Amino acid sequence: MTLGLSHVTLIVSDLDRTQGMLERVFEARCTYASDETRFSLSDERFFDIGGVWVATMKGDPLPARSYNHIAFRIREDEFDDRQARIEAEGLEMLPPRARVEGEGRSLYFYGPDNHLFELHTGTLEERLKRYARGRGR
C-alpha cells in the first residue's frame, strides 16, 4: 500500500541560489546540507516546505521548460504576498490560466533551473465539488 508522498527531488545547478529562492518564496526550512560528506549521487540539501520533504541535488538544469510542475497550497490571504516574493526574486511568472469560479487561484512560475512551480489556494475537495456541478468554460 502506498502511504503518501515521500519526497520530491529537484536537480539544480546552484544549491545556494535555489536554497535562497525556496526560503524566500516558499518559507522552506533547510533540514540538511551534505557539505563535506556526500551520501548520494551529488551534493544535496533537504528542505521542509509545509510538511513536504523537498531535496535539491547539484547537477545540470533541465534542458527545456514544460507544464510538469509541483504545486504547493497557500491560503487565499497569502496570495498577494507570495506574488510579490516571486516578483522580487525576478522569477518568470506565467499568466494565470483560465479557471472556473470555485477552483482556487494559482501563481505559476519557473525556478532558476526550468522547474515549474505553482502556489494554489484551493483544495482537491473544493475542485471536485465545483466540477461535479458541471458546465466548465
N, C-alpha and C positions, 0 to 999 in steps of 0.2 A: 504494500500500500504506500503510495506517495503521501508524504506528510505535509508537504508545502514547499515553498521556495527556500532553498538553502542559501544561495548567494548568486551574485551577478559579477562577472569578471570583465573588465574593460582593458584592452591593450592600449597604452598611451605612450607618446613619445617623450613626455616630460612629466615625471611624477610630481614635481613641485608645483608646476603650473596647474595641473589637474587637481591637486590637493587644494590649492587656493580657491579654484572655481567651485569645487564640491563644498568647501567650508562656507564660502560667502553666499552662494546661491541656494544650496540645499540645507545649510546648517549641519553639515556632516561632522561627525566626530571621528578623528583618526584613532584607531584602536591598536594598530600595529604597523611598524615600518621595518623592512628587512635589514636596512642599513648594511652592516658588515657581514651579517650572517644570512645566507640565502638557503631557503628550504625548497624553493620551487624552481621553475624554469628561468626566471629572471628576477630582478629587484621588484619588490611588490609592497603595497600598502593596503591595509584593510580599513574600512570606514563603516560606521553605523549611520544609516540615513533612515530615520523614522522606524527603526527596528529591522531594517533590511541590511544585510551584510553585502557591501559592495567592495570588491577587490579591484585594485589597479595594478597592472604589470607593465614594466618597461618593454617597449617594442615598437615596431613600425606602425604608424597610424593607418586607419582604414583608407584604402585607395579611392573610395568613392562614397558618396552620401546616398542614403536610401530612406525609406519611410520606416524601416525597422527601428523600433525605439523602446525606451524604458520610460514608463510613466510613474510618477510619484504623486500621491494625493496631497493636496493642501486645502486649507479652509478657505472659503469664499472671501473672508475678511483679510486674507494674506495676499490675494491676487495682485493688487497694485504694487505692493512692496516687492514681491518676487519679480514682477516685470521690471521694476526699477533696478533691482540687483543684476538681472540678466543684461540690461542695457549698460549698466556701469561696468560690467565685465567686457563689454564690446563684443558680445557673442551674437551671431547671426540668428535672428528670430524669423520664423516662418509666419506668413499671415495666418490668422485664425481660419480654420476650415468652417464651412457652413455647418450649423448644428440645428437640431430641433430643440425647442424650449423644453427644459427639464432634464437635459442630459449633462449639465455642468459646463464650465468654461475651461479652456486649456491654453497654456503657453507652450509652444513648440520652439526649441532652439537647438543649435548644434554646439557641442563642446569643441574643444581645441583639436580633437583628432577625428572629426567627422561623425561622432556618435550623436544620434538624435535623442533628445530628452523631451519629456512632456511633464508639465505640472498641471494637474487636473483637479477640479473642485468637486466632481461628482463621485458616486459610488456605482458599483455594478448593480446593486439592487435598484437604485434610482433610475438607471438607464433601462433596465429590463422592464420596470414598471411603465416608463414612458413609451417604450417600444411596443408594449402589449396594447396600448391604446390605439396603435396603428397610425396611418397617414403620416408618412415622412415628409420630405420636402415638397 
